[in-house]
Amino acid sequence: VENPSQFIQGYRVLYRQTSGLPSPGPWQIQDMRIASERDVTLAGLNKGIVYEIKVRPYFNEFQGADSESMTARTMEEGK
C-alpha cells in the first residue's frame, strides 16, 4: 500500500482455495492489526493448491473496498 490513509487501522487478508474443489472454498480471514506491517504469513495452506487472495482495509467496524484479487499456488511437497 502506497501512501496509506491515517484512518486505516489495519488490513484484513481474505483468501480461499480455488483448485482441488468443485467450486471455490469459503473465504478465510487473517487480520493485520498494524497498518504499517508490510507482510503476513498465511498458515495452514494445503500444498500444491491455488489460492485467491485479496486485501481489505478497516477502521474500527468500518471496512473499505477490497483490492483486486490475485492467485498464487503453494509449493508442492519436497522430494
Chimera marker file (.cmm) of the C-alpha trace (Angstrom):
<marker_set name="trace">
<marker id="1" x="0.000" y="0.000" z="0.000" r="1" g="1" b="0" radius="0.5"/>
<marker id="2" x="1.489" y="3.304" z="-1.046" r="1" g="1" b="0" radius="0.5"/>
<marker id="3" x="0.587" y="6.393" z="0.986" r="1" g="1" b="0" radius="0.5"/>
<marker id="4" x="-1.849" y="4.672" z="3.359" r="1" g="1" b="0" radius="0.5"/>
<marker id="5" x="-4.559" y="6.843" z="4.884" r="1" g="1" b="0" radius="0.5"/>
<marker id="6" x="-4.190" y="7.837" z="8.525" r="1" g="1" b="0" radius="0.5"/>
<marker id="7" x="-7.677" y="6.398" z="9.006" r="1" g="1" b="0" radius="0.5"/>
<marker id="8" x="-6.609" y="2.836" z="8.181" r="1" g="1" b="0" radius="0.5"/>
<marker id="9" x="-6.226" y="0.839" z="11.383" r="1" g="1" b="0" radius="0.5"/>
<marker id="10" x="-5.231" y="-2.435" z="9.764" r="1" g="1" b="0" radius="0.5"/>
<marker id="11" x="-5.867" y="-4.792" z="6.872" r="1" g="1" b="0" radius="0.5"/>
<marker id="12" x="-7.970" y="-7.902" z="6.513" r="1" g="1" b="0" radius="0.5"/>
<marker id="13" x="-6.400" y="-10.532" z="4.242" r="1" g="1" b="0" radius="0.5"/>
<marker id="14" x="-9.052" y="-12.768" z="2.672" r="1" g="1" b="0" radius="0.5"/>
<marker id="15" x="-8.036" y="-15.996" z="0.959" r="1" g="1" b="0" radius="0.5"/>
<marker id="16" x="-9.742" y="-19.110" z="-0.385" r="1" g="1" b="0" radius="0.5"/>
<marker id="17" x="-8.799" y="-22.344" z="-2.089" r="1" g="1" b="0" radius="0.5"/>
<marker id="18" x="-9.704" y="-22.329" z="-5.798" r="1" g="1" b="0" radius="0.5"/>
<marker id="19" x="-8.193" y="-25.604" z="-7.054" r="1" g="1" b="0" radius="0.5"/>
<marker id="20" x="-8.849" y="-29.184" z="-5.999" r="1" g="1" b="0" radius="0.5"/>
<marker id="21" x="-12.502" y="-28.451" z="-5.161" r="1" g="1" b="0" radius="0.5"/>
<marker id="22" x="-15.692" y="-28.490" z="-7.295" r="1" g="1" b="0" radius="0.5"/>
<marker id="23" x="-16.127" y="-24.755" z="-6.558" r="1" g="1" b="0" radius="0.5"/>
<marker id="24" x="-14.036" y="-22.161" z="-4.665" r="1" g="1" b="0" radius="0.5"/>
<marker id="25" x="-13.871" y="-22.739" z="-0.931" r="1" g="1" b="0" radius="0.5"/>
<marker id="26" x="-15.130" y="-20.303" z="1.701" r="1" g="1" b="0" radius="0.5"/>
<marker id="27" x="-13.165" y="-17.121" z="2.363" r="1" g="1" b="0" radius="0.5"/>
<marker id="28" x="-10.755" y="-17.394" z="5.284" r="1" g="1" b="0" radius="0.5"/>
<marker id="29" x="-9.655" y="-14.210" z="7.071" r="1" g="1" b="0" radius="0.5"/>
<marker id="30" x="-6.433" y="-13.136" z="8.731" r="1" g="1" b="0" radius="0.5"/>
<marker id="31" x="-6.164" y="-9.641" z="10.195" r="1" g="1" b="0" radius="0.5"/>
<marker id="32" x="-3.069" y="-7.458" z="10.105" r="1" g="1" b="0" radius="0.5"/>
<marker id="33" x="-3.758" y="-5.235" z="13.086" r="1" g="1" b="0" radius="0.5"/>
<marker id="34" x="-0.895" y="-2.811" z="12.445" r="1" g="1" b="0" radius="0.5"/>
<marker id="35" x="-1.335" y="-0.769" z="9.258" r="1" g="1" b="0" radius="0.5"/>
<marker id="36" x="2.436" y="-0.288" z="8.824" r="1" g="1" b="0" radius="0.5"/>
<marker id="37" x="3.095" y="-4.046" z="8.526" r="1" g="1" b="0" radius="0.5"/>
<marker id="38" x="4.188" y="-4.942" z="5.008" r="1" g="1" b="0" radius="0.5"/>
<marker id="39" x="3.720" y="-8.734" z="5.002" r="1" g="1" b="0" radius="0.5"/>
<marker id="40" x="1.767" y="-11.555" z="6.582" r="1" g="1" b="0" radius="0.5"/>
<marker id="41" x="2.211" y="-15.333" z="6.644" r="1" g="1" b="0" radius="0.5"/>
<marker id="42" x="-0.858" y="-17.414" z="5.886" r="1" g="1" b="0" radius="0.5"/>
<marker id="43" x="-0.548" y="-20.657" z="7.863" r="1" g="1" b="0" radius="0.5"/>
<marker id="44" x="-2.337" y="-23.943" z="7.287" r="1" g="1" b="0" radius="0.5"/>
<marker id="45" x="-2.453" y="-23.793" z="3.479" r="1" g="1" b="0" radius="0.5"/>
<marker id="46" x="-2.547" y="-27.049" z="1.523" r="1" g="1" b="0" radius="0.5"/>
<marker id="47" x="0.441" y="-27.994" z="-0.660" r="1" g="1" b="0" radius="0.5"/>
<marker id="48" x="0.217" y="-27.583" z="-4.452" r="1" g="1" b="0" radius="0.5"/>
<marker id="49" x="-3.089" y="-25.692" z="-4.322" r="1" g="1" b="0" radius="0.5"/>
<marker id="50" x="-4.142" y="-22.423" z="-5.979" r="1" g="1" b="0" radius="0.5"/>
<marker id="51" x="-5.486" y="-19.747" z="-3.631" r="1" g="1" b="0" radius="0.5"/>
<marker id="52" x="-7.269" y="-16.495" z="-4.420" r="1" g="1" b="0" radius="0.5"/>
<marker id="53" x="-6.122" y="-13.639" z="-2.174" r="1" g="1" b="0" radius="0.5"/>
<marker id="54" x="-7.379" y="-10.079" z="-1.643" r="1" g="1" b="0" radius="0.5"/>
<marker id="55" x="-6.919" y="-7.359" z="0.972" r="1" g="1" b="0" radius="0.5"/>
<marker id="56" x="-9.460" y="-5.071" z="2.651" r="1" g="1" b="0" radius="0.5"/>
<marker id="57" x="-8.577" y="-2.043" z="4.830" r="1" g="1" b="0" radius="0.5"/>
<marker id="58" x="-10.530" y="-1.378" z="8.010" r="1" g="1" b="0" radius="0.5"/>
<marker id="59" x="-11.004" y="1.255" z="10.690" r="1" g="1" b="0" radius="0.5"/>
<marker id="60" x="-12.889" y="0.085" z="13.792" r="1" g="1" b="0" radius="0.5"/>
<marker id="61" x="-16.082" y="-1.538" z="12.459" r="1" g="1" b="0" radius="0.5"/>
<marker id="62" x="-15.849" y="0.187" z="9.051" r="1" g="1" b="0" radius="0.5"/>
<marker id="63" x="-14.378" y="-1.762" z="6.143" r="1" g="1" b="0" radius="0.5"/>
<marker id="64" x="-13.043" y="-0.356" z="2.891" r="1" g="1" b="0" radius="0.5"/>
<marker id="65" x="-13.179" y="-1.715" z="-0.639" r="1" g="1" b="0" radius="0.5"/>
<marker id="66" x="-11.399" y="-4.971" z="-1.468" r="1" g="1" b="0" radius="0.5"/>
<marker id="67" x="-8.214" y="-4.874" z="-3.521" r="1" g="1" b="0" radius="0.5"/>
<marker id="68" x="-8.127" y="-6.662" z="-6.837" r="1" g="1" b="0" radius="0.5"/>
<marker id="69" x="-7.722" y="-10.351" z="-6.138" r="1" g="1" b="0" radius="0.5"/>
<marker id="70" x="-4.665" y="-12.313" z="-7.188" r="1" g="1" b="0" radius="0.5"/>
<marker id="71" x="-3.950" y="-16.016" z="-7.313" r="1" g="1" b="0" radius="0.5"/>
<marker id="72" x="-0.936" y="-17.960" z="-6.112" r="1" g="1" b="0" radius="0.5"/>
<marker id="73" x="-0.067" y="-21.652" z="-5.945" r="1" g="1" b="0" radius="0.5"/>
<marker id="74" x="1.531" y="-23.111" z="-2.834" r="1" g="1" b="0" radius="0.5"/>
<marker id="75" x="4.646" y="-25.237" z="-3.289" r="1" g="1" b="0" radius="0.5"/>
<marker id="76" x="4.396" y="-28.983" z="-3.785" r="1" g="1" b="0" radius="0.5"/>
<marker id="77" x="5.753" y="-31.419" z="-1.211" r="1" g="1" b="0" radius="0.5"/>
<marker id="78" x="9.562" y="-31.590" z="-1.272" r="1" g="1" b="0" radius="0.5"/>
<marker id="79" x="11.271" y="-34.646" z="-2.797" r="1" g="1" b="0" radius="0.5"/>
<link id1="1" id2="2" r="1" g="1" b="0" radius="0.2"/>
<link id1="2" id2="3" r="1" g="1" b="0" radius="0.2"/>
<link id1="3" id2="4" r="1" g="1" b="0" radius="0.2"/>
<link id1="4" id2="5" r="1" g="1" b="0" radius="0.2"/>
<link id1="5" id2="6" r="1" g="1" b="0" radius="0.2"/>
<link id1="6" id2="7" r="1" g="1" b="0" radius="0.2"/>
<link id1="7" id2="8" r="1" g="1" b="0" radius="0.2"/>
<link id1="8" id2="9" r="1" g="1" b="0" radius="0.2"/>
<link id1="9" id2="10" r="1" g="1" b="0" radius="0.2"/>
<link id1="10" id2="11" r="1" g="1" b="0" radius="0.2"/>
<link id1="11" id2="12" r="1" g="1" b="0" radius="0.2"/>
<link id1="12" id2="13" r="1" g="1" b="0" radius="0.2"/>
<link id1="13" id2="14" r="1" g="1" b="0" radius="0.2"/>
<link id1="14" id2="15" r="1" g="1" b="0" radius="0.2"/>
<link id1="15" id2="16" r="1" g="1" b="0" radius="0.2"/>
<link id1="16" id2="17" r="1" g="1" b="0" radius="0.2"/>
<link id1="17" id2="18" r="1" g="1" b="0" radius="0.2"/>
<link id1="18" id2="19" r="1" g="1" b="0" radius="0.2"/>
<link id1="19" id2="20" r="1" g="1" b="0" radius="0.2"/>
<link id1="20" id2="21" r="1" g="1" b="0" radius="0.2"/>
<link id1="21" id2="22" r="1" g="1" b="0" radius="0.2"/>
<link id1="22" id2="23" r="1" g="1" b="0" radius="0.2"/>
<link id1="23" id2="24" r="1" g="1" b="0" radius="0.2"/>
<link id1="24" id2="25" r="1" g="1" b="0" radius="0.2"/>
<link id1="25" id2="26" r="1" g="1" b="0" radius="0.2"/>
<link id1="26" id2="27" r="1" g="1" b="0" radius="0.2"/>
<link id1="27" id2="28" r="1" g="1" b="0" radius="0.2"/>
<link id1="28" id2="29" r="1" g="1" b="0" radius="0.2"/>
<link id1="29" id2="30" r="1" g="1" b="0" radius="0.2"/>
<link id1="30" id2="31" r="1" g="1" b="0" radius="0.2"/>
<link id1="31" id2="32" r="1" g="1" b="0" radius="0.2"/>
<link id1="32" id2="33" r="1" g="1" b="0" radius="0.2"/>
<link id1="33" id2="34" r="1" g="1" b="0" radius="0.2"/>
<link id1="34" id2="35" r="1" g="1" b="0" radius="0.2"/>
<link id1="35" id2="36" r="1" g="1" b="0" radius="0.2"/>
<link id1="36" id2="37" r="1" g="1" b="0" radius="0.2"/>
<link id1="37" id2="38" r="1" g="1" b="0" radius="0.2"/>
<link id1="38" id2="39" r="1" g="1" b="0" radius="0.2"/>
<link id1="39" id2="40" r="1" g="1" b="0" radius="0.2"/>
<link id1="40" id2="41" r="1" g="1" b="0" radius="0.2"/>
<link id1="41" id2="42" r="1" g="1" b="0" radius="0.2"/>
<link id1="42" id2="43" r="1" g="1" b="0" radius="0.2"/>
<link id1="43" id2="44" r="1" g="1" b="0" radius="0.2"/>
<link id1="44" id2="45" r="1" g="1" b="0" radius="0.2"/>
<link id1="45" id2="46" r="1" g="1" b="0" radius="0.2"/>
<link id1="46" id2="47" r="1" g="1" b="0" radius="0.2"/>
<link id1="47" id2="48" r="1" g="1" b="0" radius="0.2"/>
<link id1="48" id2="49" r="1" g="1" b="0" radius="0.2"/>
<link id1="49" id2="50" r="1" g="1" b="0" radius="0.2"/>
<link id1="50" id2="51" r="1" g="1" b="0" radius="0.2"/>
<link id1="51" id2="52" r="1" g="1" b="0" radius="0.2"/>
<link id1="52" id2="53" r="1" g="1" b="0" radius="0.2"/>
<link id1="53" id2="54" r="1" g="1" b="0" radius="0.2"/>
<link id1="54" id2="55" r="1" g="1" b="0" radius="0.2"/>
<link id1="55" id2="56" r="1" g="1" b="0" radius="0.2"/>
<link id1="56" id2="57" r="1" g="1" b="0" radius="0.2"/>
<link id1="57" id2="58" r="1" g="1" b="0" radius="0.2"/>
<link id1="58" id2="59" r="1" g="1" b="0" radius="0.2"/>
<link id1="59" id2="60" r="1" g="1" b="0" radius="0.2"/>
<link id1="60" id2="61" r="1" g="1" b="0" radius="0.2"/>
<link id1="61" id2="62" r="1" g="1" b="0" radius="0.2"/>
<link id1="62" id2="63" r="1" g="1" b="0" radius="0.2"/>
<link id1="63" id2="64" r="1" g="1" b="0" radius="0.2"/>
<link id1="64" id2="65" r="1" g="1" b="0" radius="0.2"/>
<link id1="65" id2="66" r="1" g="1" b="0" radius="0.2"/>
<link id1="66" id2="67" r="1" g="1" b="0" radius="0.2"/>
<link id1="67" id2="68" r="1" g="1" b="0" radius="0.2"/>
<link id1="68" id2="69" r="1" g="1" b="0" radius="0.2"/>
<link id1="69" id2="70" r="1" g="1" b="0" radius="0.2"/>
<link id1="70" id2="71" r="1" g="1" b="0" radius="0.2"/>
<link id1="71" id2="72" r="1" g="1" b="0" radius="0.2"/>
<link id1="72" id2="73" r="1" g="1" b="0" radius="0.2"/>
<link id1="73" id2="74" r="1" g="1" b="0" radius="0.2"/>
<link id1="74" id2="75" r="1" g="1" b="0" radius="0.2"/>
<link id1="75" id2="76" r="1" g="1" b="0" radius="0.2"/>
<link id1="76" id2="77" r="1" g="1" b="0" radius="0.2"/>
<link id1="77" id2="78" r="1" g="1" b="0" radius="0.2"/>
<link id1="78" id2="79" r="1" g="1" b="0" radius="0.2"/>
</marker_set>
